[in-house]
Amino acid sequence: LMAGYGIGLSFFSPMANLYQLKALYPCVKARLLEHPGMATRLVASIYAQQAVLRIMQVNLSTPVKDHLSPWLAFGALGVLQGGVYGHANIHFARRLGIDKTLSMTMLFRGSGYAALRDMISQGLPFMFSGAVRAKILDRAVPYQDPVSSPVKHWGALLGCSIASTYLSQGFHNCQTAMQTHTMMSYSGALRSMMQKHGVSFMWKGAEARVGLLFVTNVFNEIFLKPVWHGHV
């Protein structure tokens, strides 16, 4: 199950990383327009490493879930996922000229932002999509048939996923800033994002993560819940 989780998500995650760098840094968009096909080559070049990192990420966070709490597990998942994103961000930033001095030792920069991001972006749908269905959708559509039941189930997950993505995007952008700039601090990342984008940094590039997070939360439902079932 965990292999399927890592292998499947790694098809989508690097593309979302690249899209968000393009949204945050105009020079990335210009470079990709100058070199057609470069985006595909960049994403393909790190697929295998991303898949291995994602499998490790979930296996390492599961003991936190078992012995502490789901919320802390998603915080740990976020820190580890920050490393997965960091691997892609640093590789892309070096190749696209954002900062050629970056090294993979910076993989986990901004881990505090990453933990907060995933406690919201994955924790909320995982913990509350069932309640959203029961308290809102089941009351609005009081039918339990082969059509309406799955529509309500996945509709609740999609709604929670979209809301949690936008609520967490600011944290994601701040971590991205730290991973793509060698000396940037936590407060410096926040100031930089505000100076460059104003309050829109809180949702800038979120449209890419809406798709990625919905896929992630579907994978959590299919792969993660069976592994974590019985410990929630």
QUISUL-V893519 format. One record per residue. N is the residue number from 1. SS is DSSP state (@ for helix, = for strand, . for the rest). PHI is phi as a letter, one per 20 degrees, with the letter a starting at -180 (999 if undefined). D_FIRST is the distance of its C-alpha to the first C-alpha in Angstrom with 1 decimal. Layout:
BEGIN
n:ss:phi:d_first
N:SS:PHI:D_FIRST
N:SS:PHI:D_FIRST
END
This chain:
BEGIN
n:ss:phi:d_first
1:.:999:0.0
2:@:f:3.8
3:@:f:5.4
4:@:f:5.2
5:@:g:6.3
6:@:f:8.9
7:@:f:10.0
8:@:f:10.6
9:@:f:12.3
10:.:f:14.4
11:.:f:16.2
12:.:d:17.7
13:@:g:18.2
14:@:f:20.9
15:@:f:22.9
16:@:f:23.0
17:@:g:24.2
18:@:f:26.9
19:@:f:28.0
20:@:f:28.5
21:@:f:30.5
22:@:f:32.6
23:@:f:33.3
24:@:e:34.3
25:.:c:36.3
26:@:g:38.7
27:@:f:39.1
28:@:f:35.6
29:@:g:36.3
30:@:f:39.5
31:@:f:38.0
32:@:f:35.4
33:@:f:38.2
34:@:f:40.3
35:.:c:37.6
36:.:g:36.0
37:.:n:32.7
38:@:f:32.2
39:@:g:29.3
40:@:f:27.3
41:@:f:28.1
42:@:f:27.2
43:@:f:23.8
44:@:f:23.0
45:@:f:24.4
46:.:d:21.7
47:@:g:18.6
48:@:f:17.3
49:@:f:18.2
50:@:f:16.5
51:@:f:13.1
52:@:f:13.6
53:@:f:15.0
54:@:f:12.2
55:@:f:9.6
56:@:f:12.5
57:@:g:13.3
58:@:f:10.5
59:@:f:10.6
60:@:f:14.4
61:@:e:14.7
62:@:f:12.9
63:@:f:16.1
64:@:f:18.3
65:@:f:16.8
66:@:f:17.2
67:@:d:20.7
68:.:c:22.2
69:.:b:21.2
70:@:f:18.7
71:@:f:21.3
72:@:f:21.6
73:@:f:17.9
74:@:f:18.0
75:@:f:21.1
76:@:f:19.4
77:@:g:16.5
78:@:f:19.5
79:@:f:21.3
80:@:f:18.5
81:@:f:17.8
82:@:g:21.6
83:@:f:21.3
84:@:f:18.9
85:@:f:21.5
86:@:f:24.2
87:@:g:23.2
88:@:f:23.5
89:@:f:26.6
90:@:f:28.5
91:@:f:27.9
92:@:f:29.0
93:@:f:31.9
94:@:f:33.3
95:@:f:33.2
96:@:e:34.6
97:.:n:37.4
98:.:f:36.5
99:.:a:36.9
100:.:f:37.0
101:.:e:37.4
102:.:f:33.8
103:.:c:31.8
104:@:f:28.2
105:@:f:29.6
106:@:e:29.6
107:.:g:25.8
108:.:d:25.7
109:.:f:29.0
110:.:m:29.0
111:@:f:26.3
112:@:f:28.2
113:@:f:27.9
114:@:f:24.2
115:@:f:23.6
116:@:f:25.8
117:@:g:24.2
118:@:e:20.6
119:@:f:22.0
120:@:e:23.5
121:@:f:21.3
122:.:d:18.0
123:@:f:19.5
124:@:f:21.9
125:@:f:19.8
126:@:f:17.1
127:@:e:20.0
128:@:d:22.7
129:@:f:21.5
130:@:f:21.9
131:@:f:25.4
132:@:f:26.4
133:@:f:25.6
134:@:f:27.5
135:@:e:30.5
136:@:d:31.0
137:@:f:29.5
138:@:f:29.9
139:@:f:33.5
140:@:f:34.2
141:.:c:32.8
142:.:e:33.2
143:.:c:31.7
144:.:c:28.7
145:.:c:28.5
146:.:f:25.8
147:.:e:26.7
148:@:f:27.5
149:@:f:24.6
150:@:f:21.7
151:@:f:24.1
152:@:f:24.8
153:@:f:21.1
154:@:f:20.1
155:@:f:23.6
156:@:f:23.3
157:@:f:20.1
158:@:f:21.8
159:@:f:25.0
160:@:f:23.5
161:@:f:21.5
162:@:f:24.8
163:@:f:26.9
164:@:f:24.6
165:@:f:24.4
166:@:f:28.2
167:@:f:28.7
168:@:d:26.7
169:@:f:27.9
170:@:g:30.9
171:@:f:28.9
172:@:f:26.8
173:@:f:30.0
174:@:f:31.6
175:@:f:28.8
176:@:g:29.0
177:@:f:32.7
178:@:f:32.4
179:@:f:30.0
180:.:d:32.4
181:.:c:35.6
182:.:g:36.3
183:.:d:38.6
184:.:f:37.5
185:.:e:37.2
186:@:g:35.4
187:@:f:38.7
188:@:f:39.5
189:@:f:36.3
190:@:f:37.2
191:@:f:40.8
192:@:f:39.8
193:@:f:37.6
194:@:f:40.4
195:@:f:43.1
196:@:e:41.3
197:@:c:39.8
198:@:m:41.4
199:@:f:39.4
200:@:f:37.5
201:@:f:35.3
202:@:f:33.5
203:.:c:32.1
204:.:f:32.8
205:.:n:29.9
206:@:f:27.9
207:@:f:27.7
208:@:f:25.3
209:@:f:23.0
210:@:g:23.4
211:@:f:21.5
212:@:f:18.9
213:@:f:18.5
214:@:f:18.2
215:@:f:15.4
216:@:g:13.8
217:@:f:14.6
218:@:f:13.3
219:@:f:9.8
220:@:g:10.4
221:@:f:11.4
222:@:e:8.7
223:@:d:5.5
224:@:f:7.8
225:@:f:10.2
226:@:g:8.6
227:@:f:7.9
228:@:e:11.3
229:.:g:13.0
230:.:n:16.3
231:.:d:17.1
232:.:f:18.2
END
